[in-house]
Amino acid sequence: MENSTSTTNPVGAGSAAPGRAGRREWTAMGVLMLPLLLVSMDVSVLYFAAPAISADLHPSGTQQLWIFDVYGFVLAGLLMTMGSLGDRIGRRRLLLMGAAAFGGASLLAAYANSAETLIAARAILGIGGATLMPSTMALVRTMFTDPAQRAKAIGLWSGVMTGGIALGSVMSGVLVEHFWWGSVFLVNLPAMALLLVLGPVLLPESRNPEPGRFDWLSVPLSLAAVLPVIYGLKEIPTEGWHPLYVVSVAVGLLFAALFVRRQRTSASPLIPPALLKGHGFAPALVLNLVAALAMLGSAIFTTQYLQSVLGKTPLAAALWSLLPSVFIGFAGPVTALLVQRGVNRGYVVAGGFVAMAAGYSTLTLIGTDSLWLVLAGAGVLACGMVAITSQLVDLAMSSAPVERAGTASSLLETSTEFGGALGMAVLGSIGTAVYRHEMPSTAPAEARETLGDALFTAAHLPGGAGESLVASAREAFTSGFQAAAIAGAVLTALAAVGAAVTLRKVEIREDEN
């Protein structure tokens, strides 16, 4: 394939050998990790700041929900648009624009004096995040043309992305404990400033030299397809299969069909259909969605278990949840080493799913006092997730043309968002159904809805009755967790078979770009 990507500030400068990355590229990789870490942390950074924000800004219930959710909604809705835009105007340019927007929005959020201002700032943060995430992966694809080096870089990318989500909640707890709530946003400023200074020097510029006209109609169609589905799937686990959320998902799927039709008929589509026909690209997207489903589906139970079943404070629960992350840093490099030594990539990905199935199987054995068993299961799950995503991202990005690197990256990240929302909906619904079934019929009606409702109700009951209700609720939640774990183990075991079958003959060819 001829190189159809226009590049300035070539990454080969300073490399040890032609086609191989050198000190310059690995330094640039370190710079790219800054925005990736912060964007992933911002998903959970408000976790401990919520009470302080409520006391200071006095948001309504609806406003409080939007403060939390608007970042993720905007991020998910704009990923495809921004990925395609980066291919057109230049990935480095879009990255630096996003860094400036992210930094400015962080400053606005830190000193917001009203709930409306904070919501607006969080929305701008989502826009900035949507530019940063696909740009970082596209630039990794551009800088690392050697397959072995690219595999290592993507393994690092996957580990930082996974670890950042866990780190965000802990950092927010520490900062809020010692400073004011706005400090959770100010930590973004030094990293974004460093990116703006070093990015133009270290990062290459690359774009598609013949992108065609930008399909503006596809932008609202993509938003209308993504946002209602994400919204509905995120609400179903806590609110149940309410008609509003079912209709929301249905409306999103309708717009998704219109979006797909538009991509097939447009002369210059936002997502070229040919991209999905790349060698191994479509299976990588589907398996990435399943992995995200399994990971996020377990996380909602683990967090509640540590706090509401074991009775740990939010900060203590967050600190304990960091323990499994210690092993994440090894999963990506070890997986890349296995592939480099000739182990079939399909079997490596399948092994990652087997690890996730083993993690879920461990979680089926928990009781109401199983801290180390839960941490062990969560750790194995996380390692399997990193092993899977590092290989699937490498496969998908390598199979996509370099000129479509931003678009390919955005599709992968959108599949992750969908998978996470689907995991919370499906596994969360299983856990909720079992919880309600296991709760005694004599328990108050509100206590039979969720564990949180039961603990709140028990706090207002006289001694013995309250303690009995708490014990029943914790047993019921644990049973629901076990049921969801069984479903997760079956799903990931099936995914392991699917990965072995669909990817065993897929090979990453040497980059000819």
C-alpha positions in Angstrom: 0.0 0.0 0.0 1.3 3.4 -0.8 1.6 6.0 1.8 -1.4 8.3 1.5 -0.8 10.0 4.8 0.7 13.5 4.7 3.3 13.8 7.5 5.5 16.6 8.7 8.1 16.5 11.5 8.9 12.8 10.6 9.0 10.4 13.5 11.9 8.6 12.0 14.3 11.3 13.0 16.6 10.1 15.7 15.4 6.5 15.4 17.9 3.7 15.9 17.1 2.1 12.6 14.9 2.9 9.6 11.3 2.1 10.4 12.0 1.7 14.1 11.1 4.2 16.7 13.9 5.7 18.8 14.3 7.9 21.9 12.3 10.7 20.3 9.2 8.6 19.7 9.2 7.0 23.1 9.6 10.4 24.7 6.6 11.5 22.6 4.7 8.4 23.8 5.2 9.6 27.4 3.8 13.0 26.4 0.8 11.3 24.9 0.1 9.3 28.1 -0.6 12.6 29.9 -3.9 13.4 28.2 -4.9 9.8 28.0 -4.5 9.4 31.8 -6.4 12.5 32.6 -9.3 11.8 30.2 -9.7 8.4 31.7 -9.5 9.8 35.2 -12.1 12.4 34.5 -14.7 9.5 34.2 -14.5 8.9 37.9 -12.8 12.0 39.4 -16.1 13.5 40.8 -16.7 10.4 42.9 -15.6 11.9 46.2 -16.1 15.5 45.2 -19.9 15.2 44.9 -20.8 16.0 48.6 -18.6 19.1 48.6 -20.1 20.3 45.3 -23.6 19.8 46.5 -22.9 21.8 49.7 -21.3 24.6 47.7 -23.4 24.9 44.6 -26.7 23.4 45.8 -27.6 21.6 42.5 -31.1 20.1 42.1 -31.3 16.4 41.7 -31.5 16.7 37.9 -28.5 19.1 37.8 -26.5 16.7 40.0 -27.1 13.9 37.5 -26.0 16.1 34.6 -22.9 17.1 36.5 -21.9 13.5 36.6 -23.2 12.2 33.3 -22.8 15.0 30.7 -19.0 14.4 30.4 -19.5 10.7 29.4 -22.4 11.5 27.1 -20.6 14.2 25.2 -17.4 12.1 25.0 -19.2 9.0 23.6 -21.4 11.0 21.2 -18.5 12.9 19.6 -15.8 10.2 19.3 -16.6 9.2 15.8 -16.9 12.8 14.6 -13.6 13.8 16.2 -11.8 10.8 14.9 -12.8 11.6 11.4 -12.1 15.3 11.8 -8.5 14.5 13.0 -7.9 12.5 9.8 -8.9 15.6 7.9 -7.3 18.5 9.7 -4.3 16.7 11.3 -4.2 14.5 14.4 -1.6 16.6 16.2 -3.5 19.8 15.5 -6.7 18.3 16.8 -4.9 16.9 19.9 -3.5 20.3 20.7 -6.9 22.0 20.2 -8.4 19.4 22.5 -5.7 20.0 25.1 -6.4 23.8 25.0 -10.1 23.1 25.4 -9.6 20.5 28.1 -7.3 22.9 30.1 -9.7 25.9 29.7 -12.7 23.8 30.7 -10.8 22.4 33.7 -10.1 26.0 34.9 -13.8 26.9 34.4 -15.0 23.8 36.3 -12.6 24.4 39.2 -14.0 27.9 39.8 -17.6 27.3 38.8 -19.9 29.3 41.0 -23.2 27.6 39.9 -24.4 24.2 38.9 -25.1 25.5 35.4 -21.6 26.6 34.9 -20.2 23.3 36.1 -22.4 21.4 33.8 -21.3 23.5 30.9 -17.6 23.1 31.9 -18.1 19.3 32.1 -19.7 19.3 28.6 -16.7 21.2 27.2 -14.4 18.7 29.0 -16.3 15.9 27.1 -15.7 17.7 23.8 -12.0 18.0 24.7 -11.8 14.4 25.7 -13.4 13.3 22.5 -10.6 15.0 20.6 -7.8 13.7 22.8 -8.7 10.0 22.9 -8.7 9.1 19.2 -5.9 11.5 18.5 -3.5 9.7 20.9 -4.1 6.3 19.4 -3.9 7.6 15.8 -0.6 9.2 16.6 0.7 6.0 18.2 -0.2 4.3 14.9 1.7 7.0 13.0 4.8 7.0 15.2 5.3 3.2 15.7 5.5 1.5 12.3 7.4 -1.5 13.5 4.8 -4.1 14.6 6.7 -5.2 17.7 7.3 -1.7 18.9 3.7 -0.7 18.1 2.5 -3.7 20.2 4.5 -2.6 23.2 3.2 1.0 22.8 -0.4 -0.1 22.5 0.1 -2.4 25.6 1.2 0.7 27.5 -1.7 2.7 26.2 -4.2 0.1 27.3 -2.6 -0.2 30.8 -2.7 3.6 31.3 -6.3 3.8 30.1 -7.5 1.1 32.5 -5.4 2.3 35.4 -6.6 5.9 35.0 -10.2 5.1 35.7 -9.3 3.5 39.0 -6.8 6.2 39.9 -9.4 9.0 39.3 -11.6 8.2 42.2 -8.7 7.8 44.6 -7.1 11.1 43.6 -10.4 12.9 44.0 -10.7 11.5 47.5 -7.2 12.7 48.5 -7.6 16.1 47.0 -11.0 16.8 48.4 -9.8 15.7 51.8 -6.9 18.3 51.8 -8.2 21.0 49.4 -11.5 22.2 48.0 -13.5 20.3 45.4 -12.2 22.4 42.4 -8.7 21.0 42.9 -9.8 17.8 41.2 -10.0 19.8 38.0 -6.9 21.9 38.5 -4.6 18.8 38.3 -5.3 18.8 34.6 -3.7 22.1 33.9 0.1 21.3 34.3 -0.3 18.2 32.1 -2.2 20.0 29.4 0.3 22.9 29.5 3.2 20.4 29.1 1.4 18.8 26.2 0.9 22.2 24.5 4.6 23.0 24.9 6.1 19.6 24.0 3.5 18.4 21.5 4.5 20.6 18.6 8.2 19.6 19.1 7.9 15.9 19.6 4.7 14.7 17.9 4.5 14.2 14.2 1.7 15.8 12.2 -0.3 13.5 9.9 -3.5 13.6 8.0 -5.4 12.1 5.1 -4.3 14.2 2.1 -7.5 13.3 0.1 -10.2 13.2 2.7 -13.1 14.4 0.6 -15.8 16.7 1.9 -16.7 16.5 5.5 -20.2 14.9 5.9 -21.9 17.3 8.3 -25.2 15.4 8.2 -23.5 12.3 9.7 -22.6 14.3 12.8 -26.1 14.8 14.2 -27.0 11.3 13.1 -24.1 9.8 15.0 -25.0 11.8 18.1 -28.7 10.7 17.8 -27.6 7.1 17.4 -25.1 7.0 20.3 -26.6 9.2 23.1 -30.1 7.7 23.5 -28.6 4.2 23.6 -25.9 5.0 26.1 -28.5 6.9 28.2 -31.0 4.1 28.2 -28.5 1.4 29.0 -27.0 3.3 31.9 -30.4 4.0 33.5 -31.9 0.5 33.2 -29.7 -1.2 35.9 -30.9 1.3 38.6 -34.3 2.3 37.4 -35.5 -1.0 35.8 -37.0 -1.6 32.3 -39.0 1.6 32.4 -40.7 2.4 29.1 -38.8 5.7 28.8 -35.4 4.0 28.8 -36.5 1.2 26.5 -37.9 3.8 24.0 -34.6 5.7 24.4 -32.6 2.7 23.3 -35.1 2.0 20.5 -34.8 5.5 19.2 -31.1 5.4 19.3 -31.1 2.1 17.3 -33.4 3.7 14.7 -30.9 6.6 14.2 -28.1 4.1 14.1 -29.8 2.4 11.1 -30.1 5.8 9.5 -26.5 6.5 10.2 -25.3 3.3 8.7 -27.5 3.9 5.6 -25.9 7.4 5.3 -22.4 5.9 5.5 -23.2 3.5 2.7 -24.7 6.1 0.4 -22.5 9.2 1.1 -19.8 10.1 -1.4 -17.5 11.0 1.5 -18.8 9.2 4.6 -17.8 9.9 8.2 -17.1 6.1 8.7 -16.1 4.5 5.3 -17.8 1.0 5.1 -14.5 -0.3 3.5 -12.8 0.3 6.9 -15.0 -2.3 8.5 -13.9 -4.8 5.9 -10.3 -4.6 6.9 -8.5 -7.8 7.8 -9.7 -8.5 11.3 -11.1 -5.0 12.0 -14.8 -6.0 12.5 -14.0 -9.0 14.8 -11.8 -6.7 16.8 -14.6 -4.2 17.3 -17.1 -6.9 18.4 -14.7 -8.6 20.8 -13.6 -5.2 22.2 -17.3 -4.5 23.0 -17.7 -7.9 24.7 -14.5 -7.3 26.8 -15.8 -3.8 27.9 -19.2 -5.3 28.7 -17.5 -7.9 30.9 -15.2 -5.4 32.7 -17.7 -2.6 33.4 -20.4 -5.1 34.2 -18.3 -6.5 37.1 -17.1 -3.1 38.3 -20.6 -1.9 39.3 -20.8 -4.9 41.7 -17.3 -4.7 43.0 -17.7 -1.0 44.0 -21.0 -1.6 45.8 -19.7 -4.8 47.5 -16.7 -3.0 49.0 -18.8 -0.2 50.4 -22.2 -1.5 51.1 -21.5 -5.2 51.9 -18.1 -4.9 53.6 -19.0 -1.5 55.0 -15.9 0.4 53.9 -15.8 4.1 53.5 -15.7 5.4 49.9 -12.0 6.4 50.1 -11.0 3.1 51.7 -13.0 1.2 49.0 -11.2 3.2 46.3 -7.8 2.5 47.8 -8.6 -1.3 48.1 -9.8 -1.3 44.5 -6.4 0.0 43.4 -4.7 -3.2 44.6 -5.7 -5.2 41.5 -4.4 -2.4 39.3 -0.8 -3.2 40.5 -0.8 -6.2 38.1 -2.3 -4.4 35.1 1.1 -2.8 34.2 2.5 -6.3 33.6 -0.4 -7.7 31.5 0.1 -5.6 28.4 3.9 -6.1 28.0 3.7 -9.8 28.8 0.9 -10.2 26.2 3.0 -8.4 23.6 6.0 -10.6 24.4 3.9 -13.8 23.8 2.8 -12.5 20.4 6.4 -11.5 19.5 7.6 -15.0 20.3 5.2 -16.6 17.9 2.1 -17.4 19.9 -1.0 -17.0 17.7 -2.7 -13.7 18.3 -6.2 -15.3 18.3 -5.1 -17.7 21.0 -3.6 -14.9 23.1 -6.9 -12.9 22.9 -8.8 -16.1 23.7 -6.5 -16.6 26.7 -7.4 -13.1 27.9 -11.0 -14.0 27.8 -10.3 -17.3 29.6 -8.6 -15.1 32.3 -11.7 -13.0 32.5 -13.8 -16.1 32.8 -11.5 -17.3 35.6 -11.9 -14.0 37.3 -15.7 -14.2 37.1 -15.6 -17.8 38.3 -13.7 -16.7 41.4 -16.4 -14.1 42.0 -19.1 -16.8 42.0 -17.5 -18.2 45.2 -17.8 -15.0 47.3 -19.8 -14.6 50.5 -20.6 -11.5 52.5 -17.1 -11.2 53.9 -14.8 -12.1 51.0 -12.5 -9.1 50.5 -9.5 -10.9 49.2 -11.6 -13.2 47.0 -13.2 -10.2 45.4 -9.9 -8.4 44.9 -8.4 -11.5 43.4 -11.3 -12.0 41.0 -11.2 -8.3 40.0 -7.4 -8.4 39.5 -7.6 -11.4 37.1 -10.5 -9.7 35.3 -8.5 -6.5 34.8 -5.4 -8.4 33.6 -7.5 -10.3 31.1 -9.0 -7.0 29.9 -5.7 -5.3 29.3 -4.3 -8.4 27.5 -7.4 -8.4 25.2 -7.6 -4.7 24.5 -3.9 -4.3 23.8 -4.0 -7.0 21.1 -7.4 -6.0 19.7 -6.4 -2.4 19.4 -3.1 -3.4 17.8 -4.9 -5.6 15.3 -7.6 -3.0 14.5 -5.2 -0.1 14.1 -2.8 -2.2 12.0 -5.5 -3.4 9.7 -6.8 0.1 9.1 -5.1 2.4 6.6 -2.9 5.0 8.2 -4.9 7.8 6.6 -8.0 6.5 8.6 -6.2 6.0 11.9 -8.3 8.6 13.7 -11.5 7.1 12.4 -10.4 3.6 13.3 -9.4 4.7 16.9 -12.8 6.4 17.4 -14.7 3.3 16.4 -12.8 1.2 18.9 -13.4 3.7 21.7 -17.1 4.0 20.7 -17.4 0.2 20.9 -15.9 0.4 24.4 -18.5 3.0 25.5 -21.3 0.8 24.2 -19.9 -2.3 25.7 -19.5 -0.6 29.1 -23.1 0.7 29.0 -24.4 -2.7 27.9 -22.5 -4.5 30.6 -24.0 -2.3 33.3 -27.5 -2.9 31.8 -27.3 -6.6 31.3 -25.3 -7.8 34.2 -26.7 -5.1 36.4 -30.3 -6.2 35.6 -29.4 -9.8 36.4 -28.0 -8.8 39.8 -31.0 -6.6 40.5 -33.5 -9.3 39.6 -31.8 -11.8 41.8 -31.6 -9.3 44.7 -35.3 -8.6 44.5 -36.1 -12.3 44.4 -33.9 -13.1 47.4 -35.1 -10.4 49.6 -37.8 -11.5 52.1 -41.3 -10.7 51.2 -41.7 -9.3 54.7 -39.1 -6.6 54.1 -40.3 -3.0 53.4 -41.1 -2.5 49.8 -38.5 0.2 49.3 -35.8 -2.1 50.8 -36.6 -4.7 48.1 -35.5 -2.3 45.3 -31.8 -1.9 45.8 -29.1 -2.6 48.5 -28.7 1.2 48.9 -32.4 1.6 49.6 -32.3 -1.3 52.1 -29.4 0.3 54.1 -31.2 3.6 54.1 -34.4 2.0 55.4 -32.6 -0.1 58.0 -31.0 3.0 59.5 -34.5 4.2 60.5 -35.6 1.0 62.0 -35.1 0.0 65.7 -31.9 -2.0 66.5 -32.8 -5.7 65.9 -35.1 -5.1 62.9 -32.5 -2.8 61.2 -29.7 -5.3 61.7 -31.8 -8.1 60.3 -32.7 -6.1 57.2 -29.1 -5.2 56.6 -28.0 -8.8 56.9 -30.8 -10.0 54.5 -30.0 -7.2 52.0 -26.3 -8.0 52.0 -27.0 -11.7 51.4 -29.4 -10.9 48.6 -26.9 -8.5 46.9 -24.1 -11.1 47.2 -26.5 -13.7 45.6 -27.1 -11.2 42.7 -23.4 -10.6 42.4 -22.8 -14.4 42.1 -25.5 -14.7 39.5 -24.1 -11.9 37.4 -20.6 -13.5 37.8 -22.0 -16.8 36.4 -23.4 -14.9 33.4 -20.1 -13.1 32.9 -18.1 -16.3 33.1 -20.3 -17.9 30.4 -20.1 -14.9 28.2 -16.4 -14.5 28.4 -15.9 -18.3 27.9 -18.0 -18.1 24.7 -16.0 -15.0 23.6 -12.7 -17.0 24.1 -14.0 -19.6 21.6 -15.1 -16.8 19.2 -11.7 -15.1 19.5 -9.8 -18.3 18.8 -12.0 -19.1 15.7 -12.2 -15.6 14.2 -8.6 -14.4 14.8 -6.4 -17.5 14.6 -5.7 -16.9 10.9 -5.5 -13.1 11.1 -1.9 -11.8 10.9 -0.5 -8.3 11.2 1.5 -7.7 8.1 4.6 -5.5 8.0 3.6 -1.8 7.7 4.2 -0.8 4.1 3.0 2.8 4.7 
